Amino acid sequence: MKPNEFMKSFSVLMEIYNVNFSEATIDIYYKILKDLDGKEFERAVHTILSERPFPTFPKPAELLSAI
């Protein structure tokens, strides 16, 4: 996935969970998730937002599991 595709969905997550990550943290998430297709990541974010009941920001492994 391209960085702009990642940031489109990741920004939504950050806004909904009301967090502001450092560039280093965002970079780590991207490095872990970049092999996903942009649409796969978008679906994972949708799944997390619609099914995950926890108030904390999801870890990369949770996003991978949500595909």
Buried (B, 14 or more C-beta within 10 A) or exposed (E): BEEEBBBBBBEBBBEEBEEEBEEEEBEEBBEBBEEBEBEBBBBBBEBBBEEEEEEEBBEEEBBBEBE
